[in-house]
Amino acid sequence: MPVYVYETIENEEQCFEFLQNVNDPPLSIHPDTGIKIRRIVVPGVAVKTRGLPKGMKVNKSSPAATACGCSSKVQKSMGHRSCGH
């Protein structure tokens, strides 16, 4: 059963988590306190892996390939790559 997140509507903002069946209708009143609540959508969990998947190619001339985003102006200066920023 999934956990759903609810927030209060009228009083000071509070969030609650309730374990509910997928087929259950959303709650409109907190079962213990009687306060009006509504279900909210929260982002899911993202799992980050290190590096790129094997076989993925990177276009190093793309602006996204450099920290400052100006790869077309990248120059070699004293053995280090630099864009002058």
TORSEDO-109863 format. One record per atom (N, C-alpha, C): residue number from 1; residue in one letter; atom name; z, y, x. Coordinates in pm, 1 decimal, decimal comma. Each point is the difference from the previous one (the first is absolute). Layout:
BEGIN
+-----+---------+-------+----------+----------+----------+
| num | residuo | atomo |       c3 |       c2 |       c1 |
+-----+---------+-------+----------+----------+----------+
| NUM |       A |    CA |        Z |        Y |        X |
...
+-----+---------+-------+----------+----------+----------+
***
This chain:
BEGIN
+-----+---------+-------+----------+----------+----------+
| num | residuo | atomo |       c3 |       c2 |       c1 |
+-----+---------+-------+----------+----------+----------+
|   1 |       M |     N |      0,0 |   -118,0 |     84,9 |
|   1 |       M |    CA |      0,0 |    118,0 |    -84,9 |
|   1 |       M |     C |      0,0 |    123,9 |     89,1 |
|   2 |       P |     N |    -82,7 |     98,7 |    -34,3 |
|   2 |       P |    CA |     -6,2 |    121,4 |     81,2 |
|   2 |       P |     C |    116,3 |     94,8 |    -27,7 |
|   3 |       V |     N |     24,1 |     86,3 |     97,0 |
|   3 |       V |    CA |    100,8 |    104,9 |    -13,4 |
|   3 |       V |     C |    -73,7 |    128,6 |    -34,3 |
|   4 |       Y |     N |     40,2 |     65,9 |   -108,3 |
|   4 |       Y |    CA |    -60,9 |    125,7 |    -41,5 |
|   4 |       Y |     C |     96,5 |    114,4 |     27,6 |
|   5 |       V |     N |    -56,5 |    116,1 |     33,2 |
|   5 |       V |    CA |     80,6 |    118,5 |     29,5 |
|   5 |       V |     C |     -9,5 |     95,1 |   -118,8 |
|   6 |       Y |     N |    114,9 |     50,6 |    -40,4 |
|   6 |       Y |    CA |      9,1 |     95,3 |   -110,6 |
|   6 |       Y |     C |     71,5 |    124,7 |     48,7 |
|   7 |       E |     N |    -28,0 |    114,2 |    -65,5 |
|   7 |       E |    CA |     71,7 |    123,6 |     30,0 |
|   7 |       E |     C |     49,0 |     61,4 |   -129,9 |
|   8 |       T |     N |    105,1 |     81,3 |     11,0 |
|   8 |       T |    CA |     53,6 |     66,5 |   -118,0 |
|   8 |       T |     C |    -95,0 |    111,2 |    -42,3 |
|   9 |       I |     N |      0,0 |     31,8 |   -128,6 |
|   9 |       I |    CA |    -89,4 |    103,2 |    -52,1 |
|   9 |       I |     C |     73,6 |    132,4 |    -16,9 |
|  10 |       E |     N |    119,1 |     -2,7 |    -58,6 |
|  10 |       E |    CA |     67,9 |    124,1 |    -36,3 |
|  10 |       E |     C |    104,9 |     44,7 |    101,5 |
|  11 |       N |     N |     85,7 |    -88,6 |     41,7 |
|  11 |       N |    CA |    111,3 |     36,9 |     88,0 |
|  11 |       N |     C |    -47,3 |     16,5 |    143,3 |
|  12 |       E |     N |     96,4 |     20,7 |     91,4 |
|  12 |       E |    CA |    -37,1 |     13,2 |    141,2 |
|  12 |       E |     C |    -77,8 |   -123,4 |     43,1 |
|  13 |       E |     N |   -100,1 |     22,5 |     83,7 |
|  13 |       E |    CA |    -91,8 |   -107,8 |     36,1 |
|  13 |       E |     C |     70,2 |   -114,7 |     71,1 |
|  14 |       Q |     N |    -11,3 |   -117,2 |    -57,4 |
|  14 |       Q |    CA |     53,0 |   -121,9 |     59,1 |
|  14 |       Q |     C |   -105,0 |   -108,7 |    -15,4 |
|  15 |       C |     N |     -1,1 |    -92,8 |     94,0 |
|  15 |       C |    CA |    -93,5 |   -112,6 |     -7,5 |
|  15 |       C |     C |     77,7 |   -130,1 |    -12,6 |
|  16 |       F |     N |    -58,3 |    -92,8 |    -74,1 |
|  16 |       F |    CA |     61,2 |   -130,4 |    -21,8 |
|  16 |       F |     C |   -106,2 |   -107,1 |     18,3 |
|  17 |       E |     N |     41,2 |   -117,9 |     40,0 |
|  17 |       E |    CA |    -89,6 |   -114,4 |     10,8 |
|  17 |       E |     C |     47,1 |   -107,4 |    -97,1 |
|  18 |       F |     N |    -94,7 |    -56,2 |    -73,9 |
|  18 |       F |    CA |     31,7 |   -106,4 |    -94,1 |
|  18 |       F |     C |    -94,1 |   -117,1 |     23,0 |
|  19 |       L |     N |     56,3 |   -119,2 |     -0,6 |
|  19 |       L |    CA |    -78,1 |   -122,6 |     10,3 |
|  19 |       L |     C |    -44,2 |    -36,7 |   -141,0 |
|  20 |       Q |     N |   -132,2 |      0,1 |    -23,7 |
|  20 |       Q |    CA |    -52,3 |    -27,1 |   -133,4 |
|  20 |       Q |     C |   -116,0 |    -97,5 |      7,1 |
|  21 |       N |     N |    -23,1 |    -68,6 |   -109,0 |
|  21 |       N |    CA |   -116,5 |    -85,2 |    -13,5 |
|  21 |       N |     C |   -122,8 |     90,0 |    -13,0 |
|  22 |       V |     N |   -113,5 |    -44,6 |     50,2 |
|  22 |       V |    CA |   -123,0 |     78,7 |     -6,4 |
|  22 |       V |     C |    -37,6 |     32,2 |   -144,5 |
|  23 |       N |     N |     30,1 |    -87,7 |    -91,8 |
|  23 |       N |    CA |    -36,6 |     19,0 |   -140,7 |
|  23 |       N |     C |     99,5 |     84,5 |    -78,5 |
|  24 |       D |     N |    115,6 |     33,3 |     57,7 |
|  24 |       D |    CA |     98,4 |     83,0 |    -69,2 |
|  24 |       D |     C |    -51,2 |    143,0 |    -12,1 |
|  25 |       P |     N |     26,0 |     66,2 |   -113,7 |
|  25 |       P |    CA |    -40,9 |    140,3 |    -12,8 |
|  25 |       P |     C |     86,3 |     88,3 |     91,4 |
|  26 |       P |     N |    -53,1 |    115,4 |     43,5 |
|  26 |       P |    CA |     79,8 |     90,2 |     84,0 |
|  26 |       P |     C |    125,1 |     47,0 |    -74,5 |
|  27 |       L |     N |    107,9 |     17,2 |     74,1 |
|  27 |       L |    CA |    124,1 |     50,5 |    -59,6 |
|  27 |       L |     C |    -15,2 |    149,0 |    -27,8 |
|  28 |       S |     N |     66,1 |     49,5 |   -104,3 |
|  28 |       S |    CA |      0,6 |    143,5 |    -28,3 |
|  28 |       S |     C |    141,8 |     55,8 |      5,8 |
|  29 |       I |     N |     98,2 |    -89,9 |     -4,5 |
|  29 |       I |    CA |    141,4 |     39,3 |      7,1 |
|  29 |       I |     C |     69,9 |    -92,2 |     98,9 |
|  30 |       H |     N |     82,8 |     58,1 |     87,3 |
|  30 |       H |    CA |     75,6 |    -79,3 |     97,6 |
|  30 |       H |     C |     92,2 |    -94,0 |    -76,9 |
|  31 |       P |     N |     -4,2 |   -130,1 |     27,3 |
|  31 |       P |    CA |     79,3 |    -95,5 |    -77,9 |
|  31 |       P |     C |    151,0 |     19,6 |      9,8 |
|  32 |       D |     N |     50,6 |     57,4 |    109,4 |
|  32 |       D |    CA |    145,2 |     17,5 |     15,9 |
|  32 |       D |     C |     49,4 |    137,0 |    -44,3 |
|  33 |       T |     N |    -78,5 |    105,5 |     26,8 |
|  33 |       T |    CA |     48,5 |    136,2 |    -25,0 |
|  33 |       T |     C |    -59,9 |     65,4 |   -123,3 |
|  34 |       G |     N |   -114,3 |    -48,6 |    -48,8 |
|  34 |       G |    CA |    -64,5 |     60,2 |   -115,9 |
|  34 |       G |     C |    -83,5 |    122,8 |     33,2 |
|  35 |       I |     N |    -14,0 |     33,7 |    127,9 |
|  35 |       I |    CA |    -79,1 |    115,7 |     42,8 |
|  35 |       I |     C |   -148,3 |    -33,5 |    -14,6 |
|  36 |       K |     N |    -80,6 |    100,1 |    -42,0 |
|  36 |       K |    CA |   -144,3 |    -20,5 |    -11,8 |
|  36 |       K |     C |    -60,7 |    -14,5 |    139,1 |
|  37 |       I |     N |    -84,4 |   -103,0 |     15,6 |
|  37 |       I |    CA |    -64,3 |    -26,4 |    129,0 |
|  37 |       I |     C |   -147,9 |    -30,5 |    -22,0 |
|  38 |       R |     N |    -77,3 |      4,2 |    108,9 |
|  38 |       R |    CA |   -141,1 |    -38,8 |     -5,1 |
|  38 |       R |     C |    -35,5 |    -76,3 |    126,4 |
|  39 |       R |     N |    -94,7 |    -89,7 |    -13,3 |
|  39 |       R |    CA |    -45,9 |    -79,4 |    114,7 |
|  39 |       R |     C |    -91,8 |     87,2 |     85,0 |
|  40 |       I |     N |     17,2 |     -8,0 |    131,1 |
|  40 |       I |    CA |    -86,1 |     74,7 |     91,1 |
|  40 |       I |     C |    -72,4 |    -96,7 |     92,7 |
|  41 |       V |     N |   -110,6 |     44,7 |     52,7 |
|  41 |       V |    CA |    -78,6 |    -80,4 |     93,1 |
|  41 |       V |     C |     36,8 |     42,8 |    141,2 |
|  42 |       V |     N |     34,8 |    -96,2 |     81,7 |
|  42 |       V |    CA |     33,4 |     28,0 |    139,8 |
|  42 |       V |     C |    -98,2 |    -75,1 |     88,9 |
|  43 |       P |     N |    -29,0 |     56,2 |    118,3 |
|  43 |       P |    CA |    -94,2 |    -67,8 |     89,2 |
|  43 |       P |     C |     54,3 |   -133,8 |     47,5 |
|  44 |       G |     N |    -90,0 |    -91,6 |     23,9 |
|  44 |       G |    CA |     37,5 |   -131,4 |     51,1 |
|  44 |       G |     C |     30,7 |      5,1 |    148,0 |
|  45 |       V |     N |     38,3 |   -110,1 |     52,9 |
|  45 |       V |    CA |     32,4 |    -11,0 |    142,0 |
|  45 |       V |     C |   -127,7 |    -29,9 |     76,5 |
|  46 |       A |     N |    -20,9 |     71,4 |    109,5 |
|  46 |       A |    CA |   -117,1 |    -24,7 |     84,6 |
|  46 |       A |     C |     45,2 |    -68,4 |    127,8 |
|  47 |       V |     N |    -73,7 |   -101,1 |     38,5 |
|  47 |       V |    CA |     30,8 |    -70,9 |    123,5 |
|  47 |       V |     C |   -100,6 |     44,2 |    104,2 |
|  48 |       K |     N |     49,8 |     55,4 |    108,8 |
|  48 |       K |    CA |    -86,8 |     47,0 |    106,6 |
|  48 |       K |     C |     -1,1 |   -100,7 |    112,9 |
|  49 |       T |     N |   -117,6 |    -27,7 |     51,0 |
|  49 |       T |    CA |    -10,0 |    -88,3 |    114,8 |
|  49 |       T |     C |    -41,2 |     82,1 |    120,7 |
|  50 |       R |     N |     27,6 |    -50,2 |    116,4 |
|  50 |       R |    CA |    -34,3 |     72,3 |    122,1 |
|  50 |       R |     C |   -147,0 |    -20,1 |     32,6 |
|  51 |       G |     N |    -65,5 |    108,1 |     38,4 |
|  51 |       G |    CA |   -137,4 |     -9,1 |     46,1 |
|  51 |       G |     C |    -99,7 |    -25,3 |   -110,9 |
|  52 |       L |     N |   -122,2 |    -27,5 |     42,0 |
|  52 |       L |    CA |   -108,8 |    -25,8 |    -93,0 |
|  52 |       L |     C |    -25,6 |   -149,7 |     -9,5 |
|  53 |       P |     N |    -52,8 |    -43,8 |   -112,3 |
|  53 |       P |    CA |    -34,6 |   -140,9 |    -11,5 |
|  53 |       P |     C |   -103,6 |    -38,3 |    105,5 |
|  54 |       K |     N |      4,4 |   -124,0 |     44,3 |
|  54 |       K |    CA |    -93,7 |    -48,2 |    100,7 |
|  54 |       K |     C |   -142,8 |     16,0 |    -51,0 |
|  55 |       G |     N |    -86,0 |     50,6 |     84,1 |
|  55 |       G |    CA |   -139,2 |     15,8 |    -37,8 |
|  55 |       G |     C |    -32,4 |    135,2 |    -60,5 |
|  56 |       M |     N |     99,8 |     82,0 |    -33,2 |
|  56 |       M |    CA |    -26,6 |    131,4 |    -56,4 |
|  56 |       M |     C |    -40,7 |     95,4 |    111,6 |
|  57 |       K |     N |   -107,7 |     73,5 |    -22,1 |
|  57 |       K |    CA |    -48,5 |     92,6 |    101,5 |
|  57 |       K |     C |     40,0 |    141,8 |    -36,3 |
|  58 |       V |     N |     28,3 |     80,2 |    102,0 |
|  58 |       V |    CA |     38,8 |    138,9 |    -19,8 |
|  58 |       V |     C |   -108,2 |     89,3 |     57,5 |
|  59 |       N |     N |    -44,7 |     96,9 |    -77,3 |
|  59 |       N |    CA |    -97,3 |     97,5 |     47,3 |
|  59 |       N |     C |     77,5 |    108,9 |     73,2 |
|  60 |       K |     N |      0,5 |     -4,4 |    132,8 |
|  60 |       K |    CA |     80,7 |     92,6 |     79,1 |
|  60 |       K |     C |    -55,3 |    141,5 |      0,2 |
|  61 |       S |     N |   -121,1 |     20,6 |    -50,7 |
|  61 |       S |    CA |    -53,0 |    136,0 |     -8,0 |
|  61 |       S |     C |     33,0 |     63,9 |   -134,6 |
|  62 |       S |     N |     66,0 |    -74,7 |    -86,7 |
|  62 |       S |    CA |     41,0 |     52,3 |   -129,5 |
|  62 |       S |     C |    116,7 |     96,2 |     16,5 |
|  63 |       P |     N |      5,4 |    110,7 |    -78,7 |
|  63 |       P |    CA |    113,0 |     93,3 |      9,9 |
|  63 |       P |     C |    135,0 |    -67,4 |    -22,4 |
|  64 |       A |     N |      3,6 |   -104,8 |    -79,6 |
|  64 |       A |    CA |    126,5 |    -69,0 |    -26,4 |
|  64 |       A |     C |     48,5 |    -78,3 |    121,0 |
|  65 |       A |     N |    -87,1 |    -20,1 |    100,2 |
|  65 |       A |    CA |     37,5 |    -77,6 |    117,7 |
|  65 |       A |     C |     81,1 |     81,4 |    100,2 |
|  66 |       T |     N |      4,5 |    131,7 |    -16,6 |
|  66 |       T |    CA |     77,1 |     84,6 |     91,6 |
|  66 |       T |     C |    119,0 |     59,2 |    -72,6 |
|  67 |       A |     N |    102,3 |     34,9 |     73,8 |
|  67 |       A |    CA |    122,8 |     52,1 |    -60,3 |
|  67 |       A |     C |    -23,4 |    131,9 |    -72,6 |
|  68 |       C |     N |    -86,1 |     85,3 |     55,4 |
|  68 |       C |    CA |    -20,0 |    131,6 |    -60,7 |
|  68 |       C |     C |   -119,3 |      2,9 |    -94,8 |
|  69 |       G |     N |    -80,3 |   -104,7 |     -2,0 |
|  69 |       G |    CA |   -111,4 |     -7,2 |    -92,2 |
|  69 |       G |     C |   -125,2 |     71,6 |     45,4 |
|  70 |       C |     N |    -11,2 |     37,7 |    127,2 |
|  70 |       C |    CA |   -118,3 |     72,5 |     47,2 |
|  70 |       C |     C |    -70,1 |    -78,6 |    109,6 |
|  71 |       S |     N |    -34,1 |   -124,3 |    -27,6 |
|  71 |       S |    CA |    -57,0 |    -88,3 |    101,8 |
|  71 |       S |     C |   -131,6 |     51,0 |     55,8 |
|  72 |       S |     N |    -73,8 |     80,8 |    -75,7 |
|  72 |       S |    CA |   -128,1 |     47,9 |     50,5 |
|  72 |       S |     C |     18,2 |     97,1 |    115,6 |
|  73 |       K |     N |    118,4 |     57,5 |     14,9 |
|  73 |       K |    CA |     26,2 |     96,6 |    106,6 |
|  73 |       K |     C |     84,2 |    -58,1 |    112,6 |
|  74 |       V |     N |     23,7 |   -130,5 |     -3,4 |
|  74 |       V |    CA |     85,3 |    -61,3 |    101,8 |
|  74 |       V |     C |    -67,6 |     11,2 |    135,8 |
|  75 |       Q |     N |     73,5 |     50,0 |     98,1 |
|  75 |       Q |    CA |    -52,0 |     17,4 |    134,9 |
|  75 |       Q |     C |     90,9 |    -72,3 |     96,4 |
|  76 |       K |     N |    -55,5 |    -35,2 |    116,1 |
|  76 |       K |    CA |     83,8 |    -58,9 |    104,2 |
|  76 |       K |     C |     51,4 |    113,3 |     85,8 |
|  77 |       S |     N |    130,1 |      3,2 |     19,9 |
|  77 |       S |    CA |     59,8 |    104,5 |     80,7 |
|  77 |       S |     C |    107,2 |    -63,2 |     86,8 |
|  78 |       M |     N |    -20,2 |      1,0 |    129,4 |
|  78 |       M |    CA |     96,1 |    -53,0 |     96,5 |
|  78 |       M |     C |     33,9 |   -145,8 |    -31,1 |
|  79 |       G |     N |    -98,8 |    -78,4 |    -41,3 |
|  79 |       G |    CA |     22,2 |   -141,7 |    -24,7 |
|  79 |       G |     C |     60,5 |    -30,5 |   -135,0 |
|  80 |       H |     N |     36,1 |    101,2 |    -78,7 |
|  80 |       H |    CA |     59,1 |    -20,9 |   -132,3 |
|  80 |       H |     C |    -96,2 |     51,3 |   -105,4 |
|  81 |       R |     N |      0,2 |    -64,2 |   -113,7 |
|  81 |       R |    CA |    -83,2 |     49,3 |   -109,8 |
|  81 |       R |     C |     70,7 |    118,0 |    -62,9 |
|  82 |       S |     N |    -74,2 |    105,2 |    -23,6 |
|  82 |       S |    CA |     60,4 |    120,0 |    -56,1 |
|  82 |       S |     C |   -101,4 |     72,5 |    -85,9 |
|  83 |       C |     N |     44,9 |     64,7 |   -104,0 |
|  83 |       C |    CA |    -91,0 |     78,0 |    -83,4 |
|  83 |       C |     C |     27,9 |    148,4 |     14,8 |
|  84 |       G |     N |     93,7 |     36,1 |     83,3 |
|  84 |       G |    CA |     29,2 |    140,8 |     22,6 |
|  84 |       G |     C |    105,8 |     57,9 |    -91,8 |
|  85 |       H |     N |     61,1 |    -82,1 |    -85,1 |
|  85 |       H |    CA |    106,1 |     51,6 |    -88,6 |
|  85 |       H |     C |    132,4 |     -2,2 |     68,9 |
+-----+---------+-------+----------+----------+----------+
***
